Amino acid sequence: MSPVVNWLQYSAPRRTQLAMGAVLVMFLWALCFPLINYGLSASPPMTFAALRALIAGGVLLGIAQWQSRAPIRTAKLWGRVILAGFTATSLGFFGMFYGGGLVAPGLATVIGNTQPLIAALLAWAVLQERLTRSQRYGLVTGFAGVVLIGGPSLFSTGSQFAGMVYILMGAVGVAISNIVLTQIAGRVDTLRAMAWQLIIGSVPLALLAYLTESGTAILWSWPFVATLLTLSVAGTAAAFILWFWLLQHATLSRLNVYTFLTPVFGLMMGAAFFSEKISPIALIGVVVSIAGIYWVNKTDASPPSTLVRAEPIQPLE
């Protein structure tokens, strides 16, 4: 295994670059929600989810083939890519597309953003990523900000138990996939890994769509096609590539806290494009979430125990 270095041993410009990359990923993921809402008015949920994953994976695989990228060689690597596909894409998209339509937006935001907390526990158990005191406080603070952002609609919910379960399943799936992707980061070509996990993950979604939905129910139009392509290429393919690249350079605990920015960007998009009003408590939640992100990445008095890779790790045999 290659040497590892402390996050703080990176230069300040390098840390800034990684932070901005994480912010960009969260912006792209936040962009997905209005696109999904629009697309669901023209397509059944699982059909839409399967098309999103398949197109994104196909685009990445085509680029990998064109650039003659290194193939995935070992059975262990393939096993992890398949597991990432079933958790990140199959389970994650299932929870997002099904649960989002059954649960009030505030509650969906809060449940979906339990993912960094779940992933932090898994990273501690599986990857031995120990959290410093600041990181623990930061995660709790960031999540508290998300609760405040979702506050206006958090308690105005009816009987939405099924939707809550779906969203929690999606959050658990994404958390597991982040652990799996961290394990193979630097060991496999980024484009091929992301392409195949999306394509493999689309299979259960397509099967579920075939069994429960009618493909002819899609209302094809140019706006729907543009929405589908933007969601697939920018919100999925590009975001997954950048996220996987970031996992090669920083620990999951450092990066995952930026997930708390997703509802912040969602608020901004709602205000900018849908004339949605931002409540004072939501504004407080934005400040608290950003404070949590700062707290996770600040310098502790004692040397941080969270490590990041200095260079790619050799392939698994």
C-alpha positions in Angstrom: 0.0 0.0 0.0 1.3 3.5 -0.9 2.1 6.1 1.8 -0.7 8.2 3.2 -0.4 11.8 4.2 -2.2 14.1 6.6 -4.9 16.2 5.0 -3.2 19.3 6.4 0.1 18.3 4.7 -1.5 19.3 1.4 -0.8 22.8 0.4 -3.6 25.4 1.0 -4.3 25.7 -2.8 -4.6 22.0 -3.0 -7.0 21.8 -0.1 -9.0 24.6 -1.7 -9.1 22.7 -5.0 -10.5 19.6 -3.3 -13.0 21.6 -1.4 -14.2 23.4 -4.5 -14.5 20.1 -6.3 -16.7 18.8 -3.5 -18.9 21.9 -3.6 -19.3 21.4 -7.4 -20.4 17.8 -6.9 -23.1 19.0 -4.4 -24.3 21.7 -6.8 -24.7 19.1 -9.6 -26.5 16.7 -7.2 -28.8 19.6 -6.1 -29.5 20.4 -9.7 -30.9 16.8 -10.1 -33.9 17.5 -7.9 -35.7 20.1 -10.0 -34.9 18.0 -13.1 -36.3 14.9 -11.5 -39.4 16.7 -10.5 -40.0 17.9 -14.1 -39.1 14.5 -15.6 -41.5 12.7 -13.3 -44.4 14.6 -14.9 -43.6 12.9 -18.2 -42.3 9.5 -17.1 -43.0 6.8 -14.5 -40.4 6.9 -11.7 -38.5 3.6 -12.3 -38.4 4.0 -16.1 -37.0 7.5 -15.6 -34.4 6.3 -13.1 -33.3 3.4 -15.3 -32.9 5.7 -18.3 -30.9 8.2 -16.3 -28.5 5.5 -15.1 -28.2 3.7 -18.4 -27.5 6.9 -20.4 -25.0 8.2 -17.9 -23.2 4.8 -17.8 -23.3 4.5 -21.6 -21.7 8.0 -22.1 -18.9 7.2 -19.7 -18.2 3.8 -21.2 -18.1 5.3 -24.7 -15.5 7.8 -23.5 -13.5 5.1 -21.8 -13.5 3.0 -24.9 -12.6 6.0 -27.1 -9.6 6.8 -24.8 -8.6 3.1 -24.5 -8.8 3.3 -20.7 -7.5 0.3 -18.7 -10.1 -2.4 -18.2 -11.2 -3.7 -14.8 -9.0 -6.8 -14.4 -9.6 -8.6 -11.2 -12.7 -10.4 -9.8 -12.3 -8.5 -6.5 -12.5 -5.2 -8.3 -15.5 -6.3 -10.3 -17.2 -7.4 -7.2 -16.8 -4.0 -5.6 -18.0 -2.2 -8.8 -21.1 -4.5 -8.9 -21.8 -3.8 -5.2 -21.4 0.0 -5.8 -23.9 -0.3 -8.7 -26.5 -2.1 -6.6 -26.1 0.3 -3.7 -25.4 3.7 -5.2 -27.5 3.4 -8.4 -30.1 0.7 -7.8 -30.9 1.4 -4.1 -30.0 5.0 -4.2 -32.1 5.9 -7.2 -34.9 3.7 -6.0 -35.2 5.6 -2.8 -34.8 9.0 -4.4 -37.4 8.5 -7.2 -40.0 6.6 -5.2 -39.6 8.2 -1.8 -39.3 11.8 -3.0 -42.8 11.7 -4.4 -44.4 10.4 -1.1 -42.7 12.6 1.5 -42.9 16.3 2.1 -39.7 18.1 0.9 -38.5 19.1 4.3 -38.8 15.5 5.7 -37.2 14.1 2.6 -34.3 16.5 3.0 -33.6 15.6 6.6 -33.9 11.8 6.0 -31.8 11.9 2.9 -29.1 13.8 4.6 -28.6 11.2 7.3 -26.2 9.6 4.7 -23.1 11.4 5.9 -23.8 10.3 9.5 -24.3 6.7 8.4 -21.2 6.8 6.2 -19.1 8.2 9.0 -20.1 5.2 11.2 -19.3 2.8 8.4 -16.0 4.5 7.6 -15.1 4.2 11.3 -16.0 0.5 11.3 -14.7 -0.6 7.9 -12.0 1.9 6.9 -10.7 2.7 10.4 -11.3 6.4 9.7 -11.3 7.9 13.2 -13.0 11.2 13.6 -11.4 14.1 15.5 -13.5 16.0 18.0 -13.9 18.8 15.5 -15.1 16.4 12.9 -17.7 14.8 15.2 -19.0 18.2 16.2 -19.0 19.3 12.6 -21.1 16.4 11.4 -23.7 16.9 14.1 -23.7 20.7 13.5 -24.1 20.2 9.7 -27.0 17.8 10.2 -28.6 20.2 12.6 -28.5 22.8 9.9 -30.2 20.5 7.5 -33.0 19.9 10.1 -33.5 23.7 10.3 -33.6 24.0 6.5 -36.3 21.3 6.3 -38.1 22.7 9.4 -40.9 24.6 7.6 -42.4 21.4 6.2 -40.8 18.9 8.6 -43.8 18.5 10.9 -46.6 19.2 8.4 -46.6 15.6 7.2 -49.3 13.0 7.0 -49.0 9.3 6.8 -45.7 9.0 4.9 -44.1 6.0 6.5 -43.4 4.1 3.2 -41.8 7.2 1.6 -39.6 7.6 4.7 -38.5 4.0 4.4 -37.7 4.4 0.7 -35.6 7.5 1.3 -33.7 5.9 4.2 -33.0 2.9 2.1 -31.6 5.2 -0.6 -29.4 7.0 2.0 -28.1 3.7 3.4 -27.4 2.5 -0.2 -25.4 5.7 -1.0 -23.5 5.4 2.3 -22.5 1.8 1.6 -21.5 2.7 -2.0 -19.2 5.5 -0.7 -17.4 3.0 1.5 -17.0 0.6 -1.5 -15.8 3.4 -3.8 -13.3 4.5 -1.2 -11.9 1.0 -1.1 -11.3 0.9 -4.9 -10.3 4.6 -5.4 -6.9 4.6 -7.1 -7.1 0.9 -7.9 -9.3 1.1 -11.0 -9.9 3.4 -13.9 -12.4 6.1 -12.9 -14.4 6.2 -16.1 -14.8 2.4 -16.4 -15.7 2.0 -12.7 -18.3 4.7 -12.8 -19.6 3.6 -16.2 -20.1 0.0 -15.1 -21.6 0.7 -11.7 -24.2 2.9 -13.4 -25.0 0.3 -16.1 -25.1 -2.6 -13.7 -27.2 -0.5 -11.2 -29.7 0.3 -14.0 -30.6 -3.4 -14.5 -32.7 -3.8 -11.3 -34.3 -0.5 -12.0 -35.2 -1.5 -15.6 -36.5 -4.9 -14.3 -38.7 -3.2 -11.7 -39.9 -0.7 -14.3 -40.8 -3.6 -16.7 -42.7 -5.4 -14.0 -44.6 -2.4 -12.5 -44.8 0.3 -15.2 -45.5 0.8 -18.8 -42.8 2.2 -21.0 -45.3 3.7 -23.3 -46.4 5.9 -20.5 -43.5 8.3 -21.3 -44.7 11.6 -22.8 -41.8 12.2 -25.1 -41.0 15.8 -25.9 -37.9 17.9 -26.6 -38.0 19.4 -23.1 -38.2 16.0 -21.6 -35.3 14.7 -23.7 -33.2 17.8 -22.7 -34.1 17.2 -19.1 -33.1 13.5 -19.3 -29.8 14.2 -21.0 -28.9 17.0 -18.6 -29.7 14.9 -15.6 -27.8 11.9 -17.0 -24.7 13.7 -18.3 -24.2 16.6 -15.9 -26.1 15.5 -12.8 -25.0 11.9 -12.9 -22.0 11.1 -15.1 -19.9 14.2 -14.4 -20.8 14.3 -10.7 -19.9 10.6 -10.2 -16.6 11.0 -12.0 -15.6 14.0 -10.0 -16.7 12.4 -6.7 -14.7 9.2 -7.4 -11.7 11.4 -8.2 -12.1 13.2 -4.9 -12.2 9.9 -3.0 -8.7 9.2 -4.4 -7.4 12.3 -2.6 -9.3 12.7 0.6 -11.0 10.6 3.2 -14.7 10.0 3.0 -15.2 11.7 6.4 -13.7 14.9 5.1 -15.6 15.0 1.8 -19.0 13.6 2.8 -19.9 16.6 5.1 -20.2 18.7 1.9 -23.4 16.7 1.3 -25.0 19.1 3.7 -24.7 21.8 1.0 -27.1 20.0 -1.3 -30.3 21.4 0.4 -28.6 24.8 0.6 -28.2 24.8 -3.2 -31.7 23.4 -3.4 -33.0 26.5 -1.5 -31.1 28.8 -3.8 -32.4 27.2 -7.0 -36.0 27.2 -5.6 -35.7 30.9 -4.9 -34.0 31.8 -8.2 -36.1 29.7 -10.6 -39.4 28.9 -8.9 -39.9 32.1 -6.8 -39.9 30.0 -3.6 -39.5 32.0 -0.4 -36.7 31.2 2.0 -37.9 31.3 5.6 -35.7 32.9 8.3 -35.3 29.5 10.0 -34.0 28.0 6.7 -31.5 30.9 6.4 -30.2 30.0 9.9 -30.0 26.4 8.8 -27.8 27.4 5.9 -25.4 29.2 8.2 -25.3 26.3 10.6 -24.7 23.8 7.8 -21.8 25.8 6.5 -20.4 26.1 10.1 -20.5 22.3 10.3 -18.6 21.9 7.1 -16.0 24.4 8.4 -15.8 22.5 11.7 -15.1 19.2 10.0 -12.2 20.7 8.0 -10.7 22.9 10.6 -7.4 22.2 12.4 -7.5 20.4 15.7 -5.0 21.1 18.5 -4.0 17.5 18.3 -2.8 15.9 15.1 -5.8 14.8 13.0 -6.1 11.0 12.7 -8.0 11.2 9.4 -5.7 10.4 6.5 -5.8 10.9 2.8 -3.9 9.1 0.1 -0.8 10.7 -1.4 -0.8 8.6 -4.5 -2.8 5.8 -6.1 -2.8 2.4 -4.4 -1.7 -0.7 -6.3 -4.5 -2.8 -7.8 -6.0 -5.6 -5.7 -4.9 -9.1 -6.7 
